[in-house]
Amino acid sequence: MEKTIRKSEDIIQDTKKYIIDTARQLFSKFSYLGVSMNDIARRVNITKAALYYHFTGKKEIYEKVLDNVFDDLSLSIAQALKEDTIDKKLHKLIKNYINFGLKEKNFIRALMLRLPSSDRIAKRITQSRERIINLIQPIIEEKALASRKMTKKVDVKLLTSLLIGMMDGLLLEYSFLNKKINLAKISEQIVAALF
């Protein structure tokens, strides 16, 4: 009996994951406003009622999608921490962040999201962004301490915000203009501007 219950729970979790993965693709392609519960149900090949069995609505699904997106970004940033020098960490961080943003349209849309009555989603994005800041800030602090040019006390949180703002701005610009991007050159320019 316990095995049957566990198997049912596994099937439900697999179904939820499949729904979230499918919704992530749809939101990435058509945006939050461009996707309905019917669209998700149709793509997953279940009824709308079955979709509501798993989730309370589109906002909950989108929140789960954003959680996955920011989790993936966190992993990408964590890869930079494995580099052996602070300069390599910083350049890898910038390249990974921008490369991730160019591939993941949900991330770019999350940067621009301004929906009426989307307080829950906005709060979720803000919390996720704080997690990202907390991952990046130690790298910036290490670089600021290692930089001989920085003799005065540096506000590391402000410097981290400047870095993220620069990268987000570039992501928005390049995604709208569909420009080719040279990650190595951009990384060098950002580091030169900040440090």
Contacts in CASP RR format, 6 or more apart in sequence:
PFRMAT RR
TARGET T0000
AUTHOR 0000-0000-0000
METHOD contacts of the structure
MODEL  1
MEKTIRKSEDIIQDTKKYIIDTARQLFSKFSYLGVSMNDIARRVNITKAA
LYYHFTGKKEIYEKVLDNVFDDLSLSIAQALKEDTIDKKLHKLIKNYINF
GLKEKNFIRALMLRLPSSDRIAKRITQSRERIINLIQPIIEEKALASRKM
TKKVDVKLLTSLLIGMMDGLLLEYSFLNKKINLAKISEQIVAALF
12 54 0 8 1.000
15 54 0 8 1.000
16 54 0 8 1.000
16 55 0 8 1.000
18 44 0 8 1.000
19 40 0 8 1.000
19 44 0 8 1.000
19 51 0 8 1.000
19 54 0 8 1.000
19 55 0 8 1.000
19 61 0 8 1.000
20 61 0 8 1.000
20 64 0 8 1.000
20 65 0 8 1.000
20 68 0 8 1.000
22 40 0 8 1.000
22 43 0 8 1.000
22 44 0 8 1.000
23 35 0 8 1.000
23 40 0 8 1.000
23 61 0 8 1.000
23 62 0 8 1.000
23 64 0 8 1.000
23 65 0 8 1.000
24 65 0 8 1.000
24 68 0 8 1.000
24 69 0 8 1.000
24 106 0 8 1.000
25 43 0 8 1.000
26 35 0 8 1.000
26 39 0 8 1.000
26 40 0 8 1.000
26 43 0 8 1.000
27 35 0 8 1.000
27 62 0 8 1.000
27 65 0 8 1.000
27 106 0 8 1.000
27 109 0 8 1.000
28 104 0 8 1.000
28 105 0 8 1.000
28 106 0 8 1.000
28 109 0 8 1.000
29 105 0 8 1.000
30 39 0 8 1.000
31 109 0 8 1.000
32 58 0 8 1.000
32 62 0 8 1.000
32 109 0 8 1.000
32 113 0 8 1.000
32 115 0 8 1.000
33 115 0 8 1.000
35 58 0 8 1.000
36 58 0 8 1.000
37 48 0 8 1.000
37 51 0 8 1.000
37 52 0 8 1.000
37 57 0 8 1.000
37 58 0 8 1.000
38 48 0 8 1.000
40 51 0 8 1.000
40 58 0 8 1.000
40 61 0 8 1.000
41 47 0 8 1.000
41 48 0 8 1.000
41 50 0 8 1.000
41 51 0 8 1.000
44 51 0 8 1.000
51 57 0 8 1.000
55 61 0 8 1.000
55 64 0 8 1.000
59 118 0 8 1.000
59 120 0 8 1.000
59 121 0 8 1.000
62 121 0 8 1.000
63 120 0 8 1.000
63 121 0 8 1.000
63 124 0 8 1.000
65 106 0 8 1.000
66 106 0 8 1.000
66 110 0 8 1.000
66 121 0 8 1.000
66 124 0 8 1.000
66 125 0 8 1.000
66 128 0 8 1.000
67 124 0 8 1.000
67 128 0 8 1.000
69 104 0 8 1.000
69 106 0 8 1.000
69 107 0 8 1.000
69 110 0 8 1.000
70 107 0 8 1.000
70 128 0 8 1.000
70 129 0 8 1.000
70 131 0 8 1.000
70 132 0 8 1.000
72 100 0 8 1.000
72 104 0 8 1.000
73 97 0 8 1.000
73 100 0 8 1.000
73 101 0 8 1.000
73 104 0 8 1.000
73 107 0 8 1.000
73 132 0 8 1.000
74 131 0 8 1.000
74 132 0 8 1.000
74 135 0 8 1.000
76 96 0 8 1.000
76 97 0 8 1.000
76 99 0 8 1.000
76 100 0 8 1.000
77 93 0 8 1.000
77 96 0 8 1.000
77 97 0 8 1.000
77 132 0 8 1.000
77 135 0 8 1.000
77 136 0 8 1.000
78 135 0 8 1.000
79 92 0 8 1.000
79 96 0 8 1.000
80 89 0 8 1.000
80 90 0 8 1.000
80 92 0 8 1.000
80 93 0 8 1.000
80 96 0 8 1.000
80 139 0 8 1.000
81 89 0 8 1.000
81 139 0 8 1.000
83 89 0 8 1.000
83 92 0 8 1.000
86 139 0 8 1.000
86 142 0 8 1.000
86 143 0 8 1.000
86 146 0 8 1.000
87 143 0 8 1.000
87 191 0 8 1.000
89 139 0 8 1.000
89 142 0 8 1.000
89 143 0 8 1.000
90 139 0 8 1.000
90 140 0 8 1.000
90 143 0 8 1.000
90 187 0 8 1.000
90 191 0 8 1.000
91 184 0 8 1.000
91 187 0 8 1.000
91 188 0 8 1.000
91 191 0 8 1.000
93 136 0 8 1.000
93 139 0 8 1.000
94 163 0 8 1.000
94 167 0 8 1.000
94 183 0 8 1.000
94 186 0 8 1.000
94 187 0 8 1.000
94 190 0 8 1.000
94 191 0 8 1.000
95 183 0 8 1.000
95 184 0 8 1.000
95 187 0 8 1.000
97 167 0 8 1.000
98 167 0 8 1.000
98 170 0 8 1.000
98 171 0 8 1.000
98 181 0 8 1.000
98 183 0 8 1.000
98 186 0 8 1.000
99 183 0 8 1.000
100 107 0 8 1.000
101 107 0 8 1.000
101 108 0 8 1.000
101 171 0 8 1.000
101 175 0 8 1.000
102 171 0 8 1.000
102 174 0 8 1.000
102 175 0 8 1.000
102 181 0 8 1.000
105 175 0 8 1.000
107 171 0 8 1.000
108 171 0 8 1.000
108 172 0 8 1.000
108 175 0 8 1.000
110 125 0 8 1.000
110 128 0 8 1.000
111 168 0 8 1.000
111 171 0 8 1.000
111 172 0 8 1.000
112 172 0 8 1.000
113 121 0 8 1.000
113 122 0 8 1.000
113 125 0 8 1.000
115 121 0 8 1.000
115 122 0 8 1.000
129 164 0 8 1.000
132 164 0 8 1.000
133 157 0 8 1.000
133 160 0 8 1.000
133 161 0 8 1.000
133 164 0 8 1.000
136 160 0 8 1.000
136 163 0 8 1.000
136 164 0 8 1.000
137 156 0 8 1.000
137 157 0 8 1.000
137 160 0 8 1.000
140 156 0 8 1.000
140 159 0 8 1.000
140 160 0 8 1.000
140 163 0 8 1.000
141 156 0 8 1.000
143 195 0 8 1.000
144 150 0 8 1.000
144 154 0 8 1.000
144 156 0 8 1.000
144 159 0 8 1.000
144 195 0 8 1.000
147 195 0 8 1.000
149 195 0 8 1.000
150 195 0 8 1.000
159 194 0 8 1.000
162 194 0 8 1.000
163 190 0 8 1.000
163 194 0 8 1.000
166 190 0 8 1.000
166 193 0 8 1.000
166 194 0 8 1.000
167 190 0 8 1.000
170 181 0 8 1.000
170 186 0 8 1.000
173 179 0 8 1.000
174 181 0 8 1.000
END
